[in-house]
Amino acid sequence: MRIATASLVLLAACGSHVPPQLRGPMVVDGVAYDVTRTRLGSVLVKREGRPFLNWEGAEARRAADAFCNGRAEASIRDRFRGDGWLIVEGCA
């Protein structure tokens, strides 16, 4: 019985990282974003109210970081798409 209890404690410690959700509205620094995880694992970030412009990738990355529990994988392949930013590598 002690072995089973110890195993559960170890599993709980290893699994304490909360996985990112698939979709959701988020508020970061008072700004609302709609963040979606695509079927390929990329993260699409759209700002509610005022669409992103093509030079606002850093702000989209901050929202993706919040969505991915601080672990968005930014790369040179990230791109502006429509009115949002696609973080191609998604969450780490």
C-alpha positions as CSV (number, residue, x, y, z in Angstrom):
1,M,0.0,0.0,0.0
2,R,2.9,2.4,0.8
3,I,4.4,1.8,-2.6
4,A,1.1,2.7,-4.4
5,T,0.8,5.9,-2.3
6,A,4.4,6.9,-3.0
7,S,3.8,6.3,-6.7
8,L,0.8,8.5,-6.7
9,V,2.7,11.3,-4.9
10,L,5.5,11.1,-7.5
11,L,3.1,11.1,-10.4
12,A,1.3,14.1,-8.9
13,A,4.6,16.0,-8.5
14,C,5.6,15.2,-12.1
15,G,2.1,16.1,-13.5
16,S,1.9,19.5,-11.7
17,H,2.4,21.3,-15.0
18,V,-1.0,22.5,-16.2
19,P,-1.4,21.7,-19.9
20,P,-2.5,24.6,-22.1
21,Q,-6.1,24.6,-23.1
22,L,-7.3,24.3,-26.7
23,R,-9.0,27.6,-27.0
24,G,-10.0,30.5,-24.9
25,P,-10.4,34.2,-24.3
26,M,-7.6,35.6,-22.2
27,V,-6.9,39.0,-20.7
28,V,-3.2,40.0,-20.4
29,D,-2.4,43.5,-19.0
30,G,-6.0,44.6,-19.5
31,V,-6.2,43.5,-23.2
32,A,-8.5,40.7,-24.3
33,Y,-7.3,38.1,-26.8
34,D,-8.8,35.1,-28.4
35,V,-6.2,32.3,-28.5
36,T,-6.7,29.1,-30.4
37,R,-4.6,26.0,-30.6
38,T,-4.7,24.6,-34.1
39,R,-4.8,20.8,-34.9
40,L,-1.1,21.0,-35.9
41,G,-0.2,22.5,-32.5
42,S,0.3,26.0,-33.6
43,V,-1.2,28.9,-31.6
44,L,-3.3,31.6,-33.3
45,V,-3.6,34.8,-31.3
46,K,-6.2,37.5,-32.2
47,R,-6.8,40.6,-30.2
48,E,-10.4,41.4,-29.4
49,G,-11.7,44.9,-30.3
50,R,-8.8,46.0,-32.4
51,P,-7.2,43.5,-34.8
52,F,-3.4,43.0,-34.8
53,L,-1.2,44.8,-37.3
54,N,1.7,43.1,-39.0
55,W,4.3,44.7,-36.7
56,E,2.7,43.7,-33.4
57,G,4.2,40.2,-33.1
58,A,5.8,40.9,-29.7
59,E,2.4,41.6,-28.1
60,A,1.0,38.4,-29.7
61,R,3.9,36.4,-28.3
62,R,3.2,37.7,-24.7
63,A,-0.4,36.5,-25.1
64,A,0.8,33.2,-26.4
65,D,3.1,32.9,-23.5
66,A,0.2,33.4,-21.1
67,F,-1.9,30.8,-22.9
68,C,1.0,28.3,-22.9
69,N,1.8,28.8,-19.2
70,G,4.9,30.8,-20.0
71,R,6.2,28.4,-22.6
72,A,5.3,29.5,-26.1
73,E,7.9,28.5,-28.7
74,A,8.6,31.6,-30.8
75,S,10.5,31.2,-34.0
76,I,11.4,33.0,-37.2
77,R,8.6,31.1,-38.9
78,D,5.9,32.9,-36.8
79,R,3.8,35.1,-39.0
80,F,1.0,37.6,-39.3
81,R,-2.1,35.9,-40.7
82,G,-5.3,37.8,-41.5
83,D,-5.9,39.8,-38.3
84,G,-3.9,37.6,-36.0
85,W,-0.5,36.1,-35.3
86,L,0.3,32.5,-35.8
87,I,2.9,31.1,-33.4
88,V,4.0,28.2,-35.6
89,E,5.8,26.0,-33.0
90,G,2.9,26.4,-30.5
91,C,3.5,25.6,-26.8
92,A,6.6,23.9,-25.5
